[in-house]
Amino acid sequence: MATGSPKCPVEKVHIGDIIAVKSGARIPLDGAILNGNSSVDQASITGESMPVEKKQGDQVFAGTINGEGSLEVRVTKNYSDTTLSKIIHLVEEAQSQKALSQRFVDVFAKYYTPSVMALALLVFLLPPMIFGAAWAIWFYRALVLLVSPARVRW
């Protein structure tokens, strides 16, 4: 029987091993409950806002949090095959494959943002320095340009 203590890494726990999960502890691996009853907070996996009551024979997921009772869980999946690791893999994969529109926006912003910043700086500095205009008015206009470039009214 593997213990749920930090001295036993999840990599060393195999399918069929039995782990003890104390109340308030995070369940380390997917498995089936052998003994015990408890409420389990599955929000990290299912998004449910309320803990779910679990009893003997029910499935539990890695990354969920055991409630008040202690559980004995028979491991049904290795750490690399758990529901949580699959979710993490899918999120990483989705983030690495950006849509064409997202790539366009990234390239566009790379040039647009510095251009608007430079233009706002010029709007703030040039009229007061060259024509002796009031600093406060042109500072305000530069800020308007930054906040809403499509609505600038000179």
N, CA and C atoms as an extended XYZ file, in Angstrom:
462
Properties=species:S:1:pos:R:3:atomname:S:1:resname:S:1:resid:I:1 pbc="F F F"
N         0.841       -1.178        0.000 N   MET     1
C         0.000        0.000        0.000 CA  MET     1
C         0.882        1.236        0.000 C   MET     1
N         0.649        2.120       -0.959 N   ALA     2
C         1.396        3.371       -1.025 CA  ALA     2
C         0.717        4.390       -0.131 C   ALA     2
N         1.494        5.222        0.503 N   THR     3
C         0.901        6.255        1.350 CA  THR     3
C         0.749        7.529        0.546 C   THR     3
N        -0.096        8.416        1.045 N   GLY     4
C        -0.318        9.691        0.378 CA  GLY     4
C         0.646       10.759        0.864 C   GLY     4
N         1.701       10.356        1.547 N   SER     5
C         2.622       11.342        2.101 CA  SER     5
C         3.535       11.897        1.020 C   SER     5
N         4.135       13.071        1.261 N   PRO     6
C         5.042       13.671        0.293 CA  PRO     6
C         6.291       12.825        0.040 C   PRO     6
N         6.551       11.820        0.894 N   LYS     7
C         7.736       10.983        0.723 CA  LYS     7
C         7.563        9.966       -0.395 C   LYS     7
N         6.352        9.829       -0.920 N   CYS     8
C         6.090        8.870       -1.988 CA  CYS     8
C         5.587        9.635       -3.216 C   CYS     8
N         6.467        9.928       -4.174 N   PRO     9
C         6.036       10.676       -5.357 CA  PRO     9
C         5.024        9.876       -6.180 C   PRO     9
N         4.130       10.586       -6.861 N   VAL    10
C         3.089        9.916       -7.643 CA  VAL    10
C         3.672        9.057       -8.756 C   VAL    10
N         4.875        9.361       -9.208 N   GLU    11
C         5.513        8.562      -10.259 CA  GLU    11
C         5.778        7.135       -9.812 C   GLU    11
N         5.900        6.941       -8.508 N   LYS    12
C         6.220        5.614       -7.980 CA  LYS    12
C         4.980        4.801       -7.616 C   LYS    12
N         3.813        5.407       -7.724 N   VAL    13
C         2.571        4.698       -7.423 CA  VAL    13
C         2.062        4.083       -8.722 C   VAL    13
N         1.655        2.826       -8.659 N   HIS    14
C         1.241        2.097       -9.864 CA  HIS    14
C        -0.248        1.779       -9.824 C   HIS    14
N        -0.789        1.415      -10.977 N   ILE    15
C        -2.184        1.006      -11.065 CA  ILE    15
C        -2.398       -0.192      -10.148 C   ILE    15
N        -3.474       -0.132       -9.365 N   GLY    16
C        -3.779       -1.209       -8.426 CA  GLY    16
C        -3.308       -0.928       -7.014 C   GLY    16
N        -2.364       -0.007       -6.839 N   ASP    17
C        -1.916        0.357       -5.488 CA  ASP    17
C        -3.060        1.034       -4.742 C   ASP    17
N        -3.000        0.941       -3.432 N   ILE    18
C        -4.018        1.576       -2.603 CA  ILE    18
C        -3.374        2.756       -1.889 C   ILE    18
N        -4.037        3.907       -1.986 N   ILE    19
C        -3.523        5.113       -1.328 CA  ILE    19
C        -4.531        5.584       -0.299 C   ILE    19
N        -4.030        6.136        0.784 N   ALA    20
C        -4.875        6.706        1.827 CA  ALA    20
C        -4.915        8.218        1.618 C   ALA    20
N        -6.117        8.761        1.582 N   VAL    21
C        -6.295       10.204        1.405 CA  VAL    21
C        -6.985       10.747        2.649 C   VAL    21
N        -6.267       11.572        3.394 N   LYS    22
C        -6.812       12.127        4.630 CA  LYS    22
C        -7.774       13.270        4.315 C   LYS    22
N        -8.577       13.634        5.296 N   SER    23
C        -9.527       14.731        5.097 CA  SER    23
C        -8.767       16.031        4.839 C   SER    23
N        -9.259       16.789        3.867 N   GLY    24
C        -8.639       18.056        3.511 CA  GLY    24
C        -7.475       17.930        2.545 C   GLY    24
N        -7.077       16.697        2.204 N   ALA    25
C        -5.931       16.494        1.323 CA  ALA    25
C        -6.366       16.454       -0.142 C   ALA    25
N        -5.436       16.765       -1.007 N   ARG    26
C        -5.681       16.679       -2.451 CA  ARG    26
C        -5.491       15.228       -2.882 C   ARG    26
N        -6.399       14.739       -3.703 N   ILE    27
C        -6.312       13.364       -4.198 CA  ILE    27
C        -5.242       13.334       -5.282 C   ILE    27
N        -4.204       12.502       -5.138 N   PRO    28
C        -3.055       12.564       -6.043 CA  PRO    28
C        -3.261       11.885       -7.398 C   PRO    28
N        -4.101       10.857       -7.461 N   LEU    29
C        -4.267       10.093       -8.703 CA  LEU    29
C        -5.722        9.692       -8.887 C   LEU    29
N        -6.128        9.419      -10.117 N   ASP    30
C        -7.475        8.908      -10.381 CA  ASP    30
C        -7.605        7.517       -9.761 C   ASP    30
N        -8.792        7.218       -9.253 N   GLY    31
C        -8.989        5.895       -8.670 CA  GLY    31
C       -10.421        5.655       -8.260 C   GLY    31
N       -10.631        4.486       -7.662 N   ALA    32
C       -11.941        4.083       -7.161 CA  ALA    32
C       -11.856        3.945       -5.644 C   ALA    32
N       -12.867        4.408       -4.954 N   ILE    33
C       -12.885        4.364       -3.492 CA  ILE    33
C       -13.139        2.934       -3.023 C   ILE    33
N       -12.242        2.431       -2.174 N   LEU    34
C       -12.400        1.108       -1.563 CA  LEU    34
C       -13.122        1.214       -0.228 C   LEU    34
N       -12.705        2.181        0.578 N   ASN    35
C       -13.289        2.371        1.909 CA  ASN    35
C       -13.429        3.856        2.193 C   ASN    35
N       -14.490        4.179        2.911 N   GLY    36
C       -14.683        5.550        3.352 CA  GLY    36
C       -15.770        6.277        2.586 C   GLY    36
N       -16.248        7.345        3.212 N   ASN    37
C       -17.243        8.247        2.625 CA  ASN    37
C       -16.752        9.663        2.851 C   ASN    37
N       -16.976       10.512        1.863 N   SER    38
C       -16.555       11.894        2.016 CA  SER    38
C       -17.186       12.740        0.921 C   SER    38
N       -17.158       14.026        1.120 N   SER    39
C       -17.523       14.937        0.035 CA  SER    39
C       -16.211       15.359       -0.623 C   SER    39
N       -16.220       15.417       -1.955 N   VAL    40
C       -15.010       15.739       -2.707 CA  VAL    40
C       -15.274       16.975       -3.555 C   VAL    40
N       -14.403       17.968       -3.426 N   ASP    41
C       -14.501       19.196       -4.225 CA  ASP    41
C       -13.865       18.924       -5.585 C   ASP    41
N       -14.696       18.791       -6.609 N   GLN    42
C       -14.234       18.469       -7.958 CA  GLN    42
C       -14.215       19.686       -8.877 C   GLN    42
N       -14.257       20.884       -8.323 N   ALA    43
C       -14.352       22.103       -9.128 CA  ALA    43
C       -13.203       22.225      -10.127 C   ALA    43
N       -12.026       21.759       -9.780 N   SER    44
C       -10.879       21.870      -10.693 CA  SER    44
C       -11.036       21.009      -11.931 C   SER    44
N       -11.859       19.968      -11.865 N   ILE    45
C       -12.065       19.066      -13.000 CA  ILE    45
C       -13.400       19.323      -13.687 C   ILE    45
N       -14.479       19.367      -12.920 N   THR    46
C       -15.818       19.440      -13.503 CA  THR    46
C       -16.414       20.842      -13.496 C   THR    46
N       -15.877       21.722      -12.657 N   GLY    47
C       -16.432       23.060      -12.544 CA  GLY    47
C       -17.625       23.154      -11.612 C   GLY    47
N       -18.007       22.039      -10.988 N   GLU    48
C       -19.131       22.051      -10.056 CA  GLU    48
C       -18.789       22.916       -8.850 C   GLU    48
N       -19.718       23.744       -8.452 N   SER    49
C       -19.440       24.651       -7.343 CA  SER    49
C       -19.583       23.990       -5.982 C   SER    49
N       -20.327       22.915       -5.906 N   MET    50
C       -20.560       22.237       -4.632 CA  MET    50
C       -19.809       20.900       -4.596 C   MET    50
N       -19.273       20.527       -3.432 N   PRO    51
C       -18.625       19.221       -3.313 CA  PRO    51
C       -19.622       18.091       -3.583 C   PRO    51
N       -19.104       16.966       -4.094 N   VAL    52
C       -19.931       15.815       -4.446 CA  VAL    52
C       -19.687       14.716       -3.417 C   VAL    52
N       -20.768       14.110       -2.928 N   GLU    53
C       -20.644       13.012       -1.969 CA  GLU    53
C       -20.092       11.783       -2.681 C   GLU    53
N       -19.069       11.178       -2.116 N   LYS    54
C       -18.454        9.978       -2.677 CA  LYS    54
C       -18.481        8.868       -1.642 C   LYS    54
N       -18.719        7.640       -2.136 N   LYS    55
C       -18.763        6.469       -1.252 CA  LYS    55
C       -18.020        5.321       -1.927 C   LYS    55
N       -18.000        4.196       -1.280 N   GLN    56
C       -17.307        3.021       -1.804 CA  GLN    56
C       -17.767        2.712       -3.229 C   GLN    56
N       -16.806        2.519       -4.135 N   GLY    57
C       -17.096        2.193       -5.531 CA  GLY    57
C       -17.111        3.397       -6.456 C   GLY    57
N       -17.222        4.607       -5.914 N   ASP    58
C       -17.235        5.818       -6.751 CA  ASP    58
C       -15.841        6.155       -7.253 C   ASP    58
N       -15.796        6.822       -8.382 N   GLN    59
C       -14.524        7.258       -8.967 CA  GLN    59
C       -14.144        8.632       -8.415 C   GLN    59
N       -12.845        8.841       -8.199 N   VAL    60
C       -12.317       10.154       -7.807 CA  VAL    60
C       -11.220       10.530       -8.792 C   VAL    60
N       -10.997       11.832       -8.933 N   PHE    61
C       -10.035       12.342       -9.909 CA  PHE    61
C        -8.849       13.002       -9.225 C   PHE    61
N        -7.705       12.897       -9.872 N   ALA    62
C        -6.501       13.573       -9.384 CA  ALA    62
C        -6.745       15.075       -9.387 C   ALA    62
N        -6.222       15.753       -8.368 N   GLY    63
C        -6.348       17.202       -8.297 CA  GLY    63
C        -7.581       17.678       -7.560 C   GLY    63
N        -8.496       16.755       -7.225 N   THR    64
C        -9.672       17.144       -6.454 CA  THR    64
C        -9.334       17.098       -4.967 C   THR    64
N       -10.167       17.727       -4.148 N   ILE    65
C        -9.859       17.849       -2.723 CA  ILE    65
C       -10.861       17.061       -1.893 C   ILE    65
N       -10.318       16.177       -1.063 N   ASN    66
C       -11.143       15.368       -0.168 CA  ASN    66
C       -11.717       16.258        0.923 C   ASN    66
N       -12.956       16.004        1.293 N   GLY    67
C       -13.617       16.797        2.329 CA  GLY    67
C       -13.286       16.319        3.720 C   GLY    67
N       -14.318       15.977        4.491 N   GLU    68
C       -14.156       15.655        5.905 CA  GLU    68
C       -13.712       14.235        6.200 C   GLU    68
N       -14.077       13.260        5.391 N   GLY    69
C       -13.765       11.867        5.700 CA  GLY    69
C       -12.448       11.411        5.108 C   GLY    69
N       -11.932       10.305        5.649 N   SER    70
C       -10.719        9.689        5.093 CA  SER    70
C       -11.136        8.639        4.069 C   SER    70
N       -10.325        8.490        3.019 N   LEU    71
C       -10.638        7.552        1.949 CA  LEU    71
C        -9.470        6.624        1.679 C   LEU    71
N        -9.798        5.399        1.300 N   GLU    72
C        -8.804        4.494        0.736 CA  GLU    72
C        -9.179        4.348       -0.729 C   GLU    72
N        -8.226        4.629       -1.604 N   VAL    73
C        -8.500        4.674       -3.038 CA  VAL    73
C        -7.581        3.706       -3.763 C   VAL    73
N        -8.155        2.872       -4.629 N   ARG    74
C        -7.354        2.005       -5.489 CA  ARG    74
C        -7.067        2.788       -6.762 C   ARG    74
N        -5.789        2.941       -7.075 N   VAL    75
C        -5.355        3.728       -8.233 CA  VAL    75
C        -5.765        3.016       -9.521 C   VAL    75
N        -6.397        3.775      -10.442 N   THR    76
C        -6.838        3.200      -11.713 CA  THR    76
C        -6.073        3.757      -12.915 C   THR    76
N        -5.288        4.812      -12.696 N   LYS    77
C        -4.515        5.399      -13.800 CA  LYS    77
C        -3.171        5.885      -13.294 C   LYS    77
N        -2.147        5.752      -14.131 N   ASN    78
C        -0.844        6.320      -13.804 CA  ASN    78
C        -0.930        7.833      -13.825 C   ASN    78
N         0.049        8.496      -13.206 N   TYR    79
C         0.009        9.954      -13.096 CA  TYR    79
C        -0.031       10.650      -14.452 C   TYR    79
N         0.561       10.056      -15.491 N   SER    80
C         0.575       10.703      -16.813 CA  SER    80
C        -0.733       10.499      -17.569 C   SER    80
N        -1.611        9.621      -17.071 N   ASP    81
C        -2.883        9.341      -17.744 CA  ASP    81
C        -4.093        9.870      -16.982 C   ASP    81
N        -3.883       10.616      -15.912 N   THR    82
C        -5.012       11.091      -15.115 CA  THR    82
C        -5.831       12.107      -15.896 C   THR    82
N        -7.043       12.295      -15.455 N   THR    83
C        -7.937       13.271      -16.076 CA  THR    83
C        -7.323       14.663      -16.025 C   THR    83
N        -6.718       15.021      -14.900 N   LEU    84
C        -6.103       16.332      -14.750 CA  LEU    84
C        -4.949       16.523      -15.725 C   LEU    84
N        -4.097       15.509      -15.892 N   SER    85
C        -2.964       15.659      -16.813 CA  SER    85
C        -3.444       15.765      -18.255 C   SER    85
N        -4.553       15.088      -18.592 N   LYS    86
C        -5.115       15.208      -19.941 CA  LYS    86
C        -5.660       16.609      -20.185 C   LYS    86
N        -6.315       17.189      -19.179 N   ILE    87
C        -6.832       18.550      -19.302 CA  ILE    87
C        -5.676       19.526      -19.502 C   ILE    87
N        -4.624       19.376      -18.707 N   ILE    88
C        -3.459       20.251      -18.829 CA  ILE    88
C        -2.847       20.130      -20.218 C   ILE    88
N        -2.727       18.916      -20.718 N   HIS    89
C        -2.165       18.697      -22.056 CA  HIS    89
C        -3.021       19.366      -23.125 C   HIS    89
N        -4.351       19.240      -23.034 N   LEU    90
C        -5.237       19.852      -24.021 CA  LEU    90
C        -5.145       21.379      -23.994 C   LEU    90
N        -5.043       21.966      -22.808 N   VAL    91
C        -4.920       23.419      -22.693 CA  VAL    91
C        -3.603       23.888      -23.296 C   VAL    91
N        -2.505       23.196      -22.984 N   GLU    92
C        -1.203       23.566      -23.553 CA  GLU    92
C        -1.225       23.463      -25.074 C   GLU    92
N        -1.850       22.413      -25.592 N   GLU    93
C        -1.929       22.218      -27.038 CA  GLU    93
C        -2.754       23.330      -27.690 C   GLU    93
N        -3.853       23.699      -27.071 N   ALA    94
C        -4.708       24.755      -27.617 CA  ALA    94
C        -3.987       26.101      -27.610 C   ALA    94
N        -3.192       26.363      -26.574 N   GLN    95
C        -2.473       27.627      -26.497 CA  GLN    95
C        -1.339       27.691      -27.507 C   GLN    95
N        -0.778       26.551      -27.860 N   SER    96
C         0.334       26.554      -28.806 CA  SER    96
C        -0.143       26.677      -30.246 C   SER    96
N        -1.395       26.380      -30.513 N   GLN    97
C        -1.934       26.450      -31.866 CA  GLN    97
C        -2.906       27.615      -31.974 C   GLN    97
N        -2.380       28.787      -32.258 N   LYS    98
C        -3.221       29.967      -32.376 CA  LYS    98
C        -3.930       29.984      -33.724 C   LYS    98
N        -5.107       30.550      -33.719 N   ALA    99
C        -5.872       30.697      -34.951 CA  ALA    99
C        -5.206       31.758      -35.830 C   ALA    99
N        -5.507       31.733      -37.116 N   LEU   100
C        -4.952       32.700      -38.069 CA  LEU   100
C        -5.282       34.124      -37.641 C   LEU   100
N        -6.508       34.356      -37.198 N   SER   101
C        -6.897       35.704      -36.772 CA  SER   101
C        -6.094       36.151      -35.551 C   SER   101
N        -5.825       35.222      -34.630 N   GLN   102
C        -5.037       35.567      -33.449 CA  GLN   102
C        -3.604       35.911      -33.832 C   GLN   102
N        -3.030       35.163      -34.755 N   ARG   103
C        -1.670       35.474      -35.217 CA  ARG   103
C        -1.632       36.842      -35.894 C   ARG   103
N        -2.672       37.168      -36.690 N   PHE   104
C        -2.732       38.478      -37.344 CA  PHE   104
C        -2.790       39.591      -36.305 C   PHE   104
N        -3.647       39.412      -35.297 N   VAL   105
C        -3.773       40.435      -34.253 CA  VAL   105
C        -2.454       40.616      -33.517 C   VAL   105
N        -1.740       39.543      -33.242 N   ASP   106
C        -0.452       39.645      -32.564 CA  ASP   106
C         0.557       40.441      -33.386 C   ASP   106
N         0.628       40.167      -34.686 N   VAL   107
C         1.568       40.887      -35.563 CA  VAL   107
C         1.138       42.343      -35.697 C   VAL   107
N        -0.159       42.570      -35.865 N   PHE   108
C        -0.671       43.932      -36.002 CA  PHE   108
C        -0.358       44.750      -34.755 C   PHE   108
N        -0.604       44.187      -33.577 N   ALA   109
C        -0.364       44.892      -32.319 CA  ALA   109
C         1.111       45.190      -32.113 C   ALA   109
N         1.962       44.361      -32.648 N   LYS   110
C         3.412       44.551      -32.519 CA  LYS   110
C         3.841       45.892      -33.127 C   LYS   110
N         3.165       46.300      -34.209 N   TYR   111
C         3.507       47.560      -34.878 CA  TYR   111
C         2.565       48.695      -34.474 C   TYR   111
N         1.294       48.398      -34.297 N   TYR   112
C         0.288       49.416      -34.016 CA  TYR   112
C         0.519       50.087      -32.657 C   TYR   112
N         0.746       49.294      -31.636 N   THR   113
C         0.871       49.835      -30.279 CA  THR   113
C         2.032       50.819      -30.147 C   THR   113
N         3.245       50.481      -30.592 N   PRO   114
C         4.321       51.473      -30.492 CA  PRO   114
C         4.060       52.713      -31.353 C   PRO   114
N         3.401       52.529      -32.499 N   SER   115
C         3.099       53.667      -33.371 CA  SER   115
C         2.153       54.643      -32.686 C   SER   115
N         1.105       54.138      -32.059 N   VAL   116
C         0.151       55.009      -31.372 CA  VAL   116
C         0.815       55.679      -30.174 C   VAL   116
N         1.674       54.972      -29.474 N   MET   117
C         2.390       55.576      -28.339 CA  MET   117
C         3.278       56.725      -28.812 C   MET   117
N         4.012       56.512      -29.919 N   ALA   118
C         4.880       57.558      -30.456 CA  ALA   118
C         4.059       58.748      -30.925 C   ALA   118
N         2.941       58.491      -31.593 N   LEU   119
C         2.080       59.574      -32.061 CA  LEU   119
C         1.524       60.381      -30.889 C   LEU   119
N         1.112       59.706      -29.821 N   ALA   120
C         0.600       60.406      -28.638 CA  ALA   120
C         1.688       61.272      -28.013 C   ALA   120
N         2.907       60.772      -27.985 N   LEU   121
C         4.022       61.573      -27.454 CA  LEU   121
C         4.250       62.810      -28.305 C   LEU   121
N         4.185       62.667      -29.625 N   LEU   122
C         4.341       63.813      -30.529 CA  LEU   122
C         3.199       64.812      -30.361 C   LEU   122
N         1.972       64.307      -30.212 N   VAL   123
C         0.822       65.193      -30.006 CA  VAL   123
C         0.993       65.982      -28.711 C   VAL   123
N         1.562       65.368      -27.708 N   PHE   124
C         1.772       66.053      -26.437 CA  PHE   124
C         2.903       67.083      -26.523 C   PHE   124
N         4.008       66.759      -27.190 N   LEU   125
C         5.191       67.614      -27.160 CA  LEU   125
C         5.243       68.699      -28.233 C   LEU   125
N         4.889       68.365      -29.465 N   LEU   126
C         5.125       69.305      -30.565 CA  LEU   126
C         4.321       70.605      -30.496 C   LEU   126
N         3.006       70.602      -30.350 N   PRO   127
C         2.288       71.896      -30.327 CA  PRO   127
C         2.763       72.852      -29.232 C   PRO   127
N         2.971       72.394      -27.992 N   PRO   128
C         3.465       73.347      -26.987 CA  PRO   128
C         4.891       73.827      -27.268 C   PRO   128
N         5.749       72.942      -27.769 N   MET   129
C         7.146       73.327      -27.994 CA  MET   129
C         7.303       74.212      -29.236 C   MET   129
N         6.560       73.913      -30.299 N   ILE   130
C         6.727       74.651      -31.544 CA  ILE   130
C         5.846       75.898      -31.578 C   ILE   130
N         4.603       75.778      -31.177 N   PHE   131
C         3.646       76.884      -31.304 CA  PHE   131
C         3.339       77.570      -29.982 C   PHE   131
N         3.885       77.086      -28.879 N   GLY   132
C         3.644       77.697      -27.581 CA  GLY   132
C         2.238       77.444      -27.046 C   GLY   132
N         1.617       76.380      -27.486 N   ALA   133
C         0.270       76.053      -27.027 CA  ALA   133
C         0.315       75.611      -25.563 C   ALA   133
N        -0.868       75.549      -24.939 N   ALA   134
C        -0.966       75.159      -23.527 CA  ALA   134
C        -0.649       73.674      -23.356 C   ALA   134
N         0.229       73.363      -22.408 N   TRP   135
C         0.638       71.983      -22.160 CA  TRP   135
C        -0.540       71.108      -21.733 C   TRP   135
N        -1.387       71.628      -20.858 N   ALA   136
C        -2.491       70.837      -20.302 CA  ALA   136
C        -3.459       70.373      -21.388 C   ALA   136
N        -3.764       71.267      -22.324 N   ILE   137
C        -4.698       70.902      -23.405 CA  ILE   137
C        -4.119       69.789      -24.268 C   ILE   137
N        -2.857       69.886      -24.636 N   TRP   138
C        -2.253       68.885      -25.521 CA  TRP   138
C        -1.934       67.585      -24.790 C   TRP   138
N        -1.713       67.675      -23.472 N   PHE   139
C        -1.569       66.457      -22.686 CA  PHE   139
C        -2.888       65.693      -22.684 C   PHE   139
N        -3.980       66.420      -22.477 N   TYR   140
C        -5.304       65.804      -22.499 CA  TYR   140
C        -5.583       65.186      -23.867 C   TYR   140
N        -5.253       65.873      -24.943 N   ARG   141
C        -5.491       65.352      -26.292 CA  ARG   141
C        -4.648       64.108      -26.571 C   ARG   141
N        -3.441       64.069      -26.054 N   ALA   142
C        -2.599       62.884      -26.222 CA  ALA   142
C        -3.216       61.685      -25.486 C   ALA   142
N        -3.761       61.938      -24.306 N   LEU   143
C        -4.421       60.866      -23.560 CA  LEU   143
C        -5.679       60.379      -24.288 C   LEU   143
N        -6.422       61.304      -24.869 N   VAL   144
C        -7.598       60.909      -25.641 CA  VAL   144
C        -7.180       60.042      -26.820 C   VAL   144
N        -6.088       60.381      -27.464 N   LEU   145
C        -5.574       59.580      -28.579 CA  LEU   145
C        -5.242       58.160      -28.119 C   LEU   145
N        -4.647       58.031      -26.943 N   LEU   146
C        -4.308       56.700      -26.425 CA  LEU   146
C        -5.552       55.887      -26.079 C   LEU   146
N        -6.536       56.530      -25.502 N   VAL   147
C        -7.716       55.817      -25.043 CA  VAL   147
C        -8.674       55.506      -26.188 C   VAL   147
N        -8.831       56.439      -27.095 N   SER   148
C        -9.828       56.283      -28.141 CA  SER   148
C        -9.354       56.918      -29.440 C   SER   148
N        -8.429       56.271      -30.177 N   PRO   149
C        -7.860       56.889      -31.375 CA  PRO   149
C        -8.883       57.170      -32.465 C   PRO   149
N        -9.994       56.439      -32.508 N   ALA   150
C       -10.975       56.634      -33.570 CA  ALA   150
C       -11.855       57.867      -33.303 C   ALA   150
N       -11.865       58.382      -32.061 N   ARG   151
C       -12.773       59.476      -31.714 CA  ARG   151
C       -12.055       60.801      -31.466 C   ARG   151
N       -10.841       60.922      -31.903 N   VAL   152
C       -10.094       62.147      -31.665 CA  VAL   152
C       -10.700       63.280      -32.491 C   VAL   152
N       -11.033       64.389      -31.816 N   ARG   153
C       -11.538       65.569      -32.482 CA  ARG   153
C       -10.595       66.719      -32.131 C   ARG   153
N        -9.914       67.243      -33.085 N   TRP   154
C        -8.929       68.294      -32.832 CA  TRP   154
C        -9.659       69.604      -32.856 C   TRP   154
